[in-house]
Amino acid sequence: MDTDPARTDTAHLRARWNATVTAAGAAADRDPAPYADRLLAAWAEPQRRYHTTAHLADVLARIDVLSEHAPEHDAPDRLAVELAAWFHDAVYRPDRSENEERSAALAERALPELGIDAARTAEVARLVRLTVTHDPAPGDTAGEVLCDADLAVLAGAPDAYAAYAAAVRAEYGFVPDDAFRAGRAAVLRQLLDLPRLFRTPYGAAHWEATARANLAAELAELTQTGPPGM
């Protein structure tokens, strides 16, 4: 996955935003363009190395894939999922723990201004908050799609996964190596301990095994020790 925001097609993202908010019920007299400007500016902030417009574009693309394979009788609110993707890391500071809550609150302010109804706004905010744990309840198909799309980076090819891991490290450049390695190893162990990383049938079938192999390899690299005397 390309994590360089400079190579992300923001014109395509703007067009997609306009189409999504229009379909989601935005008022005809509200211009969605300024909201796209503010969101894309947030996703391109200088402290970001992984949580960039490239990540946003990737999550939206994964939602497309998962939606194509969702059972028609059990399809989630696709528009709410897409809007949640736009907002899920709209507020991001690597040294803060309230990013998802602040991102959800941003959606709760912005979407009503655009004329999006209260029920869909609440669903978008709920989905954004769900990305704290990536643990949707059974039957929460919208949550499953968003969480799987967000975690799909874990199932990248070796070079793509290495670029992802390096970008995460760069975002935490202010953390000393020993502390980062310990913290990152704890996160990886927590992920590997989950009974399932991916909840959608497509994600489980196509991403689970590769993601676990990538996580295990990164964990082994982080925790390896040199020979005596080193």
C-alpha positions, 0 to 999 in steps of 0.5 A: 500500500502506498502511504505517501499522501502526495501520491494519493488522488485527492481529486478522486477523493473529493468527487467520492466525498461529494457523491457520498454525502449527496447520496446520504441525504445532504441538503441541496443548498449545502456545499460539501466541498469545504468539508472535503477541503477540511477533511483532506487537510486534516488527513494530510497533517505533517505528523502523519506517516501512516494515517494519511490520505493514502490510508483513507483511500485504501480503506474506501477501496477495501469497503468497495471490495467487501461491499461487493461480497456482502450478502444482499439480504444482510448488506450494511448501510454502505453510505454510513460506513463510507462516511465513517471511513472519512471521519475515523482518523480525521483527528489524529495525534500519535501522542493522544488517546482520544483521537477516535472520540474527537473524530466521532464528535467531529462527524456529529458536528459536520454531518448535521450541518450538511443536512444528514439526518440524525439517525445516519449521523449517529450511526457514523459516530458509532462506527468511528468509535468502534475503531477504538477496539475493532471488535464489532458485535455479532451481526453488526455488519456495518461495523464488520466492514469498517473494521475489516477495511481498516485492518486490511493493511495487515494482510499486505504483501511483505514489502507493503507490510514493511512500508506500513510498519515503517510508517507507524514507527515514523509516526512514533518517532518521539518514542525511544526505540526500547519503549516503542519496541515494547509497546508495539510488541504488546499491540501485536500480541494483542492482535494475535491473541484475538480469535479472529482479526477479520469478521466478514466472510471475505476478510476471513477467507482472504486476509486472515492467514496473511495478516497473522503471518505478517504480525508474527514476523514483525513480532519476532523481529521486534523481540529477537535478541542478539548473541551473547556479548552484543 
